[in-house]
Amino acid sequence: MALFGWANKSRVSGDKTDVIILQPGAYAFNIVGEASYQSTLADLVGGKSEDGANHYFMALIAPERNNRHDPNAVRVAIENRTVGYLDRRHAAEYRHYLGDTPAVCCDNVVGGWHRARKNDEGHFGVKLAIAWPPSKATFG
């Protein structure tokens, strides 16, 4: 699904909520915490492979108000499944610019190779295609 195909409204946690489309950028914005979501990422891309993953999705980026580790936490989800978080500095910047409003952007799931002959295995990672600092996209 292309970024431009998304409407300005989406359902988040069963409530009708405005969602911001973030300005597109290069797939260079890394998130953190993917190590805790390797099984989710593997499920999303169909598991590890010899060449690794290079799959594109739409990501929901949403403040997580009740996170016990960080009151400014900003969760990254693909298909409504958590795959990681913005790091603390970027989460605080996100909250400064966009408050508690969720946003969407394109993302790329990479890594996740398994080369049995070489005993070589890599973890999955997620790269967001957003310009930073965050701002609303304007499409006219």
C-alpha positions as CSV (number, residue, x, y, z in Angstrom):
1,M,0.0,0.0,0.0
2,A,1.5,3.3,-1.0
3,L,1.9,6.2,1.5
4,F,-0.4,8.3,-0.6
5,G,-3.2,5.7,-0.4
6,W,-3.6,6.3,3.3
7,A,-6.5,8.4,4.5
8,N,-6.1,11.1,7.2
9,K,-8.2,9.0,9.6
10,S,-7.4,5.6,11.0
11,R,-8.6,3.4,13.8
12,V,-6.2,3.2,16.8
13,S,-7.1,1.0,19.8
14,G,-10.7,0.9,18.5
15,D,-11.2,4.6,18.7
16,K,-11.5,7.0,15.8
17,T,-8.4,9.1,16.0
18,D,-6.7,11.6,13.7
19,V,-3.4,10.3,12.3
20,I,-0.7,12.4,10.8
21,I,1.2,11.3,7.7
22,L,4.9,12.1,8.3
23,Q,7.0,13.7,5.7
24,P,8.7,11.0,3.6
25,G,12.5,10.7,3.8
26,A,15.1,8.0,3.1
27,Y,14.8,4.7,4.8
28,A,17.5,5.7,7.2
29,F,15.8,6.4,10.5
30,N,16.5,3.5,12.9
31,I,14.3,2.5,15.8
32,V,15.3,0.6,19.0
33,G,14.1,-2.5,20.8
34,E,13.7,-4.7,17.7
35,A,15.6,-7.5,19.6
36,S,12.5,-8.0,21.8
37,Y,10.3,-8.4,18.7
38,Q,12.3,-10.7,16.5
39,S,9.5,-13.4,16.4
40,T,7.0,-10.7,15.3
41,L,9.3,-9.4,12.6
42,A,10.0,-13.0,11.4
43,D,6.3,-13.6,11.2
44,L,5.6,-10.4,9.3
45,V,8.3,-11.2,6.6
46,G,7.8,-15.0,6.5
47,G,10.9,-15.9,8.6
48,K,14.6,-15.8,8.0
49,S,16.1,-16.6,4.6
50,E,19.5,-17.1,3.0
51,D,19.5,-13.5,1.6
52,G,17.7,-11.8,4.5
53,A,14.6,-9.6,4.5
54,N,13.9,-6.4,2.5
55,H,10.2,-5.9,3.0
56,Y,8.3,-2.7,2.9
57,F,5.3,-1.9,5.2
58,M,3.3,1.0,6.6
59,A,4.2,1.7,10.2
60,L,2.0,3.3,12.9
61,I,4.0,5.5,15.3
62,A,2.1,6.2,18.4
63,P,2.8,7.7,21.8
64,E,2.5,5.1,24.6
65,R,1.2,7.1,27.5
66,N,1.3,4.3,30.0
67,N,4.7,2.9,29.3
68,R,6.3,2.1,32.7
69,H,9.9,2.6,31.4
70,D,9.5,5.9,29.7
71,P,6.6,8.4,30.0
72,N,7.6,9.8,26.6
73,A,7.7,6.4,24.9
74,V,6.7,6.3,21.2
75,R,5.8,2.8,19.9
76,V,6.3,1.6,16.3
77,A,3.9,-1.0,15.0
78,I,3.4,-2.8,11.8
79,E,-0.1,-4.4,11.2
80,N,-1.0,-3.4,14.8
81,R,1.9,-5.4,16.2
82,T,4.7,-3.7,18.1
83,V,8.1,-4.0,16.5
84,G,10.1,-1.4,18.5
85,Y,10.3,2.2,19.7
86,L,11.8,5.5,18.9
87,D,14.9,6.0,21.1
88,R,14.4,8.3,24.1
89,R,15.8,11.5,22.4
90,H,13.7,11.1,19.3
91,A,10.6,10.1,21.3
92,A,10.9,13.4,23.3
93,E,11.3,15.3,20.0
94,Y,8.3,13.5,18.5
95,R,6.2,14.5,21.5
96,H,7.5,18.1,21.3
97,Y,6.5,18.5,17.6
98,L,3.4,16.2,17.4
99,G,2.2,15.7,21.0
100,D,0.1,12.6,21.5
101,T,-1.1,12.3,17.9
102,P,-0.3,9.0,16.1
103,A,1.4,9.1,12.7
104,V,2.1,6.8,9.8
105,C,5.1,6.4,7.5
106,C,6.7,3.8,5.3
107,D,9.2,1.4,6.8
108,N,11.6,-1.3,5.6
109,V,12.2,-4.5,7.6
110,V,15.8,-5.6,6.9
111,G,18.2,-8.3,8.0
112,G,17.1,-11.7,9.3
113,W,19.4,-13.8,7.3
114,H,20.3,-17.4,8.1
115,R,23.2,-19.0,6.2
116,A,23.5,-22.5,7.6
117,R,26.6,-23.4,5.7
118,K,28.5,-20.5,7.1
119,N,26.9,-20.6,10.6
120,D,25.9,-17.0,10.0
121,E,22.7,-15.5,11.3
122,G,21.5,-11.9,11.5
123,H,18.7,-10.1,13.4
124,F,15.9,-8.2,11.9
125,G,15.9,-4.4,12.0
126,V,13.4,-1.7,11.0
127,K,14.2,1.5,9.2
128,L,11.6,4.3,8.9
129,A,11.3,6.5,5.8
130,I,10.8,9.8,7.6
131,A,12.3,13.2,7.5
132,W,13.4,14.5,11.0
133,P,12.3,16.5,12.9
134,P,8.8,15.2,12.4
135,S,6.3,17.3,10.6
136,K,3.0,16.7,8.8
137,A,3.1,15.9,5.2
138,T,1.2,18.1,2.9
139,F,-0.1,16.6,-0.3
140,G,-2.0,18.9,-2.7
